[in-house]
Amino acid sequence: SESTETVQRRQRLNNSTGSGADAAMRRVWLGPADTVTPLHRDPYHNVLCQVWGTKTIHMFRSEDAARVYPFPGGFLRNTSQVDVEAPDSEQFPLFASTPRWEVRLGPGEMLFMPSRTWHYVRATTPSLSVSYWWGR
């Protein structure tokens, strides 16, 4: 059974993020070191909150979509074909010169990513994060 304190904290969190159509969607990310999320983009604004552990995030501008080589159509059209950590320069020649930002996120830190920002994530230690998505 949950403690009263845990229930109260959850209620405060739910109240702080609104409800209905304008509410933030929340996702919890829990995993071991070296967990990777491939380069992709989401249709929502995102605040990634690092609770414990560390992550490295590589971000690319939304307007550079052609240079990150998304899969053509279908379910994976928001996902890049490029392995960010070992790109094939012959197959993806524009990728190496594409501007990027690299951020190391630690406990208690947050990162805002505008909607459609391309991003690749690697947990560098066991990690717990929470994402808040909203808008488009």
C-alpha positions as a printed Julia matrix, in Angstrom:
136×3 Matrix{Float64}:
  0.0    0.0     0.0
  1.2    3.52   -0.79
  2.1    5.85    2.01
 -0.03   8.93    2.58
  2.98  11.08    1.68
  3.38   9.32   -1.7
 -0.31   9.76   -2.52
 -0.16  13.46   -1.57
  2.93  14.02   -3.72
  1.27  12.35   -6.71
 -1.85  14.5    -6.26
  0.27  17.69   -6.1
  2.13  16.65   -9.27
 -1.13  15.9   -11.09
 -2.61  19.23   -9.98
  0.49  21.15  -11.07
  0.37  19.8   -14.62
 -3.29  20.53  -15.32
 -5.98  18.32  -16.71
 -8.04  17.97  -19.86
 -6.87  18.81  -23.37
 -4.15  21.25  -22.22
 -2.61  18.92  -19.64
  0.99  17.9   -19.96
  1.55  14.27  -20.83
  4.01  12.64  -18.49
  6.38   9.77  -19.24
  8.79   8.1   -16.84
 12.05   6.71  -18.21
 13.86   4.17  -16.01
 16.78   2.09  -17.18
 20.33   0.85  -16.78
 23.5    2.56  -17.97
 23.97   2.56  -21.76
 20.25   2.57  -22.51
 19.9    4.37  -25.86
 16.98   6.14  -27.47
 17.77   6.43  -31.21
 17.78   9.82  -32.93
 14.14  10.87  -33.36
 11.76  13.79  -32.98
  8.48  14.15  -31.13
  5.5   16.31  -32.11
  5.35  17.91  -28.64
  7.36  20.4   -26.62
  9.33  18.48  -24.0
 10.86  19.24  -20.64
 13.11  16.34  -19.69
 13.69  16.25  -15.92
 16.56  14.14  -14.63
 15.69  12.65  -11.23
 18.79  10.5   -10.67
 21.66   9.27  -12.79
 23.0   11.03  -15.86
 22.15  11.17  -19.54
 23.86  12.61  -22.58
 21.53  14.17  -25.14
 22.5   15.13  -28.7
 20.07  17.62  -30.27
 19.66  18.7   -33.89
 17.47  21.48  -35.3
 14.08  20.52  -36.72
 14.94  22.24  -40.01
 17.87  19.83  -40.49
 15.55  16.85  -40.97
 16.97  15.96  -44.41
 20.51  15.95  -42.98
 19.65  13.39  -40.26
 18.14  10.97  -42.81
 14.77   9.97  -41.36
 13.22   6.69  -42.46
 11.01   7.34  -45.5
  7.36   7.27  -44.41
  5.51   4.84  -42.21
  5.77   4.32  -38.48
  9.46   5.3   -38.26
  9.26   8.54  -40.26
 10.13  10.46  -37.06
 13.28   8.34  -36.53
 16.71   8.77  -38.12
 18.5    5.96  -39.92
 21.85   7.25  -38.59
 23.68   5.71  -35.64
 24.7    8.95  -33.92
 27.71   7.38  -32.19
 29.0    5.57  -35.3
 27.6    7.31  -38.41
 28.27   5.79  -41.84
 29.72   8.78  -43.74
 29.31   7.08  -47.12
 25.63   6.3   -46.63
 24.84   9.55  -44.76
 27.34  12.15  -46.06
 25.59  15.29  -44.74
 25.27  14.06  -41.18
 28.83  14.8   -40.01
 28.52  18.51  -40.85
 25.06  18.93  -39.31
 25.07  21.35  -36.34
 24.33  19.71  -33.01
 24.23  20.46  -29.32
 25.41  17.96  -26.74
 24.12  18.21  -23.18
 24.97  16.14  -20.12
 21.96  16.11  -17.8
 22.45  15.31  -14.11
 20.17  14.86  -11.09
 17.88  17.83  -10.53
 18.54  19.32  -13.98
 15.99  19.91  -16.73
 16.23  20.37  -20.49
 13.62  22.04  -22.71
 13.31  20.78  -26.29
 10.91  22.55  -28.67
  8.54  20.31  -30.61
 10.12  18.44  -33.53
 13.69  18.86  -32.19
 15.73  15.84  -33.26
 17.34  14.19  -30.23
 19.37  11.14  -29.31
 19.69  10.02  -25.69
 22.15   7.75  -23.89
 21.93   7.0   -20.18
 25.52   7.19  -18.95
 24.57   5.67  -15.58
 21.46   3.9   -14.26
 18.87   6.61  -14.68
 15.39   7.87  -13.84
 13.88  10.75  -15.85
 10.44  12.26  -16.31
  9.31  13.95  -19.54
  6.51  16.5   -19.69
  5.1   16.84  -23.23
  2.56  19.45  -24.33
  1.44  21.5   -27.3
  2.69  21.09  -30.83
